[in-house]
Amino acid sequence: MYMILHLFNDKYLDDVILALAEAGIEDTIVLSGESLGQKILYDIPLFVSFQESAALKTGYGNVIMGTAEEEDVSFALEELKNSGLDLLGKKLAAIYLLPVEKVIN
């Protein structure tokens, strides 16, 4: 499976990375960026009146991508939940697992 983990708040990046590593998911890439909401808010003055919108308040996020088994992702999420960080329950992340038919190295 190919995992795409979109972390909506970079405050929890270290915790997520440690949980993934503990689950054996280490061959990943981490991309950091500015959210579309922030780009709209600050780069397009027309939208400045929407700055109270909750969707626009999250400024930066991270995308972690790499191969992972569903069981390993579940283990990492459970470890995070046991430590008090329920990523999915608090809507702090979205995780996509995509089947991979072939890998060419």
Backbone as CSV, one residue per row, in Angstrom:
resi,resn,N_x,N_y,N_z,CA_x,CA_y,CA_z,C_x,C_y,C_z
1,MET,0.843,-1.175,0.000,0.000,0.000,0.000,0.890,1.240,0.000
2,TYR,0.358,2.299,-0.571,1.059,3.573,-0.531,0.265,4.497,0.377
3,MET,0.921,5.024,1.397,0.278,5.861,2.395,0.511,7.328,2.071
4,ILE,-0.574,8.086,2.123,-0.483,9.544,2.084,-1.158,10.027,3.359
5,LEU,-0.372,10.606,4.246,-0.887,11.104,5.513,-0.822,12.624,5.463
6,HIS,-1.984,13.256,5.509,-2.057,14.712,5.496,-2.304,15.169,6.937
7,LEU,-1.281,15.764,7.517,-1.357,16.269,8.887,-1.721,17.744,8.820
8,PHE,-2.861,18.108,9.369,-3.367,19.465,9.230,-2.691,20.468,10.154
9,ASN,-1.994,19.995,11.175,-1.358,20.902,12.127,0.068,20.426,12.369
10,ASP,1.033,21.256,12.016,2.437,20.835,12.133,2.919,20.726,13.583
11,LYS,2.085,21.122,14.511,2.415,21.005,15.938,2.664,19.546,16.343
12,TYR,2.017,18.620,15.644,2.089,17.207,16.014,3.025,16.394,15.123
13,LEU,3.797,17.057,14.290,4.649,16.352,13.336,5.636,15.402,14.014
14,ASP,6.318,15.865,15.053,7.295,15.005,15.729,6.646,13.752,16.305
15,ASP,5.476,13.914,16.913,4.765,12.764,17.483,4.402,11.750,16.403
16,VAL,3.920,12.249,15.271,3.514,11.367,14.171,4.720,10.644,13.593
17,ILE,5.812,11.359,13.393,7.028,10.736,12.855,7.529,9.632,13.775
18,LEU,7.538,9.887,15.069,7.993,8.866,16.024,7.083,7.652,16.016
19,ALA,5.766,7.863,15.946,4.824,6.736,15.920,4.987,5.917,14.646
20,LEU,5.183,6.585,13.521,5.389,5.864,12.266,6.680,5.054,12.310
21,ALA,7.735,5.647,12.837,9.012,4.937,12.942,8.876,3.727,13.865
22,GLU,8.148,3.887,14.961,7.930,2.776,15.892,7.160,1.640,15.208
23,ALA,6.283,1.999,14.278,5.505,0.994,13.555,6.286,0.390,12.395
24,GLY,7.505,0.880,12.160,8.332,0.344,11.087,8.136,1.053,9.755
25,ILE,7.423,2.161,9.778,7.199,2.942,8.557,8.238,4.059,8.538
26,GLU,9.377,3.777,7.926,10.479,4.734,7.970,10.880,5.241,6.596
27,ASP,10.527,4.526,5.552,10.925,4.922,4.210,9.871,5.867,3.632
28,THR,9.823,7.086,4.170,8.816,8.057,3.770,9.475,9.374,3.396
29,ILE,8.666,10.229,2.836,9.097,11.594,2.558,8.118,12.519,3.277
30,VAL,8.643,13.578,3.860,7.817,14.548,4.577,7.883,15.870,3.827
31,LEU,6.731,16.354,3.425,6.639,17.633,2.730,5.882,18.613,3.619
32,SER,6.420,19.802,3.760,5.760,20.842,4.543,5.296,21.940,3.606
33,GLY,4.160,22.514,3.941,3.664,23.573,3.074,2.618,24.437,3.729
34,GLU,2.243,25.441,2.993,1.240,26.392,3.429,-0.118,25.923,2.924
35,SER,-1.129,26.048,3.747,-2.455,25.595,3.343,-3.067,26.544,2.313
36,LEU,-3.991,26.027,1.556,-4.690,26.833,0.571,-5.426,27.985,1.254
37,GLY,-5.975,27.717,2.429,-6.669,28.768,3.168,-5.772,29.951,3.473
38,GLN,-4.550,29.672,3.890,-3.594,30.750,4.171,-3.225,31.497,2.901
39,LYS,-3.028,30.774,1.807,-2.697,31.426,0.536,-3.827,32.356,0.098
40,ILE,-5.051,31.880,0.221,-6.199,32.706,-0.154,-6.273,33.942,0.736
41,LEU,-6.101,33.733,2.017,-6.249,34.816,2.983,-5.218,35.921,2.786
42,TYR,-3.981,35.533,2.546,-2.916,36.533,2.488,-2.508,36.950,1.079
43,ASP,-2.778,36.139,0.080,-2.343,36.483,-1.269,-3.456,37.067,-2.138
44,ILE,-4.703,36.852,-1.734,-5.826,37.375,-2.507,-6.670,38.257,-1.573
45,PRO,-6.463,39.577,-1.616,-7.127,40.488,-0.682,-8.653,40.395,-0.676
46,LEU,-9.244,39.940,-1.760,-10.688,39.810,-1.842,-11.246,38.936,-0.703
47,PHE,-10.445,37.942,-0.251,-10.912,36.984,0.746,-10.583,37.371,2.185
48,VAL,-10.051,38.554,2.411,-9.650,38.938,3.764,-10.842,38.955,4.732
49,SER,-12.042,39.169,4.234,-13.225,39.185,5.107,-13.557,37.795,5.645
50,PHE,-12.979,36.736,5.053,-13.240,35.376,5.507,-12.260,34.902,6.576
51,GLN,-11.430,35.791,7.105,-10.364,35.357,7.994,-10.845,34.727,9.295
52,GLU,-12.099,34.878,9.639,-12.627,34.228,10.841,-13.039,32.780,10.587
53,SER,-13.015,32.352,9.352,-13.404,30.991,9.007,-12.413,29.991,9.596
54,ALA,-12.916,28.949,10.234,-12.050,27.931,10.851,-11.170,27.249,9.820
55,ALA,-11.681,27.089,8.606,-10.911,26.418,7.567,-9.677,27.223,7.162
56,LEU,-9.724,28.521,7.350,-8.599,29.365,6.955,-7.585,29.560,8.072
57,LYS,-7.917,29.169,9.283,-7.027,29.415,10.412,-5.824,28.481,10.458
58,THR,-5.940,27.297,9.891,-4.788,26.398,9.879,-3.821,26.890,8.823
59,GLY,-2.628,27.235,9.245,-1.693,27.865,8.332,-0.806,26.904,7.584
60,TYR,-0.238,25.964,8.277,0.742,25.085,7.658,0.387,23.641,7.951
61,GLY,0.729,22.789,7.033,0.466,21.379,7.215,1.599,20.562,6.638
62,ASN,1.510,19.278,6.813,2.541,18.370,6.322,1.886,17.196,5.624
63,VAL,2.586,16.690,4.630,2.165,15.478,3.944,3.312,14.482,4.089
64,ILE,2.983,13.297,4.605,3.970,12.232,4.766,3.545,11.109,3.828
65,MET,4.458,10.714,2.943,4.122,9.709,1.942,5.166,8.598,1.937
66,GLY,4.705,7.391,1.726,5.605,6.258,1.611,4.838,4.954,1.630
67,THR,5.552,3.874,1.410,4.906,2.568,1.442,4.660,2.156,2.886
68,ALA,3.511,1.560,3.119,3.147,1.131,4.469,2.045,0.084,4.386
69,GLU,2.059,-0.820,5.313,0.984,-1.801,5.425,-0.119,-1.214,6.306
70,GLU,-1.341,-1.578,6.024,-2.479,-1.062,6.783,-2.337,-1.363,8.279
71,GLU,-1.830,-2.550,8.597,-1.657,-2.926,9.999,-0.653,-2.006,10.698
72,ASP,0.401,-1.616,9.988,1.413,-0.734,10.575,0.855,0.668,10.808
73,VAL,0.044,1.142,9.880,-0.584,2.453,10.049,-1.546,2.411,11.234
74,SER,-2.312,1.342,11.339,-3.236,1.181,12.475,-2.476,1.144,13.795
75,PHE,-1.337,0.443,13.810,-0.507,0.381,15.018,-0.027,1.776,15.410
76,ALA,0.448,2.552,14.443,0.940,3.905,14.721,-0.188,4.785,15.269
77,LEU,-1.371,4.685,14.662,-2.508,5.477,15.140,-2.917,5.084,16.549
78,GLU,-2.872,3.786,16.835,-3.224,3.312,18.177,-2.203,3.792,19.209
79,GLU,-0.924,3.777,18.851,0.120,4.284,19.750,-0.080,5.765,20.039
80,LEU,-0.415,6.515,19.014,-0.681,7.942,19.214,-1.893,8.148,20.117
81,LYS,-2.937,7.357,19.886,-4.150,7.475,20.703,-3.848,7.130,22.153
82,ASN,-3.043,6.088,22.376,-2.672,5.693,23.745,-1.858,6.768,24.454
83,SER,-1.137,7.588,23.674,-0.352,8.657,24.289,-1.154,9.951,24.410
84,GLY,-2.446,9.902,24.048,-3.310,11.065,24.214,-3.545,11.890,22.964
85,LEU,-3.068,11.416,21.826,-3.242,12.160,20.578,-4.074,11.327,19.604
86,ASP,-5.358,11.629,19.539,-6.274,10.931,18.636,-6.384,11.741,17.341
87,LEU,-5.482,11.478,16.400,-5.411,12.254,15.159,-6.716,12.254,14.383
88,LEU,-7.285,11.084,14.196,-8.487,10.991,13.380,-9.716,11.454,14.144
89,GLY,-9.796,11.131,15.413,-10.938,11.548,16.226,-11.045,13.054,16.366
90,LYS,-9.913,13.716,16.425,-9.893,15.183,16.551,-9.767,15.876,15.199
91,LYS,-9.837,15.075,14.127,-9.755,15.591,12.752,-8.495,16.424,12.525
92,LEU,-7.366,15.881,13.009,-6.072,16.531,12.832,-5.318,15.988,11.629
93,ALA,-5.855,14.932,11.023,-5.170,14.308,9.892,-6.166,13.533,9.037
94,ALA,-5.737,13.276,7.818,-6.452,12.363,6.927,-5.403,11.410,6.371
95,ILE,-5.744,10.140,6.287,-4.800,9.140,5.806,-5.428,8.391,4.644
96,TYR,-4.673,8.309,3.568,-5.113,7.595,2.376,-4.160,6.430,2.152
97,LEU,-4.713,5.240,2.000,-3.921,4.059,1.665,-4.343,3.606,0.277
98,LEU,-3.387,3.636,-0.627,-3.672,3.310,-2.021,-2.973,2.011,-2.402
99,PRO,-3.674,1.119,-3.073,-3.016,-0.116,-3.492,-1.962,0.171,-4.554
100,VAL,-0.876,-0.565,-4.490,0.221,-0.406,-5.457,0.334,-1.704,-6.224
101,GLU,0.204,-1.622,-7.540,0.305,-2.818,-8.370,1.742,-3.170,-8.701
102,LYS,2.559,-2.162,-8.889,3.924,-2.432,-9.313,4.830,-1.297,-8.856
103,VAL,6.029,-1.667,-8.407,7.031,-0.687,-8.033,8.239,-0.894,-8.924
104,ILE,8.703,0.172,-9.546,9.882,0.108,-10.396,10.977,0.928,-9.734
105,ASN,12.064,0.259,-9.368,13.202,0.940,-8.725,14.331,1.110,-9.684
